């Protein structure tokens, strides 16, 4: 029974942004009903997988949910969804608003069935602008939000961060907006529509660091936070690998130089003397530190940084992080038994609650696994459920 127990979420999202948001809500105790198309969420097909439709991206972004597969293009499928909406607290979708309107599932139509509903629309762009109807994917948003350009300023080719970072960040922003709307509804008793745009959300994230001198009118520079854009801001190569360290404030630098037997260094080199001086000469500072790091092994540096109380971590691979001693001690990676997939590795909920403990309620569902259960709870009779099946509006779990 997590902190959101009693909250019911009708989840019409697919791919990563929306499902990541609804998994968080489910992990925190909400009852999340994942409404899938007859074909299922496309992410089900991203492998490797033991069974069709149960790939790792799906398994790792869709736990704590129940699945019902409805064909919303059929009138009876749309009507079934509206009946589910009557008892829901939140409907969340990343389907483009015009497409939902064509299905008869606009905010105005759904709010008729449940005026207290929070209708959360995850969109690519603010719907008041000329890009309103454009499709949006993580790669496009990384480029449009200046993230790819930042690699150029850092002396590299323009690149995408090798993770669906826009999907994940906007998913988190959606959780924030949804819970804010739920709190407001508890005060006012009224539902509302909220929009969370990918483009604008990511621009606030990137330019929060990099708007820089463009903050002012007239501009003081061309934007960019020098430390983040330094070409030498990267894991440091050691004698036998890499280490991630941040020698940042004056105390860090003083203790670092004492630890390597050069206590006079900050005073002897004006570039190292103060925080402001280091920021002004950050490329030179990082380059100098990079040369020093080549003189010892990764293990030696980790011991030195630990002793000097300078922030540092090893640079993990996807495999080595599974053996990280801190994560092992906190049981972050847990082997669990999935009812269809057998043993799988599950990641813990990072947030800890002292009283209303949060824990995944279930593992990722098969397509349509809970359809009959969900409809029965909504008041459908066995005959009505059978009729939905026969019409093709309710899709059966494969093998049923």
LINDALIN-V264765 format. One record per run of one state. SS is the DSSP state (2 for helix, 1 for strand, 0 for the rest). FROM is the first residue (numbers start at 1). LEN is the number of residues. If there is no record, write none. Layout:
SS/FROM/LEN ; SS/FROM/LEN
This chain:
0/1/7 ; 1/8/5 ; 0/13/4 ; 2/17/11 ; 0/28/3 ; 1/31/6 ; 0/37/5 ; 2/42/4 ; 0/46/10 ; 2/56/4 ; 0/60/5 ; 1/65/6 ; 0/71/4 ; 2/75/11 ; 0/86/4 ; 1/90/4 ; 0/94/3 ; 2/97/6 ; 0/103/4 ; 2/107/7 ; 0/114/4 ; 1/118/6 ; 0/124/14 ; 2/138/7 ; 0/145/2 ; 2/147/7 ; 0/154/11 ; 2/165/24 ; 0/189/3 ; 1/192/6 ; 2/198/13 ; 0/211/1 ; 2/212/4 ; 0/216/10 ; 2/226/4 ; 0/230/6 ; 1/236/2 ; 0/238/4 ; 1/242/5 ; 0/247/3 ; 2/250/10 ; 0/260/5 ; 2/265/4 ; 0/269/1 ; 2/270/3 ; 0/273/2 ; 2/275/6 ; 0/281/1 ; 2/282/12 ; 0/294/4 ; 2/298/11 ; 0/309/2 ; 1/311/4 ; 0/315/5 ; 2/320/4 ; 0/324/1 ; 2/325/5 ; 0/330/3 ; 1/333/6 ; 0/339/3 ; 1/342/6 ; 0/348/23 ; 2/371/7 ; 0/378/4 ; 2/382/10 ; 0/392/2 ; 1/394/1 ; 0/395/6
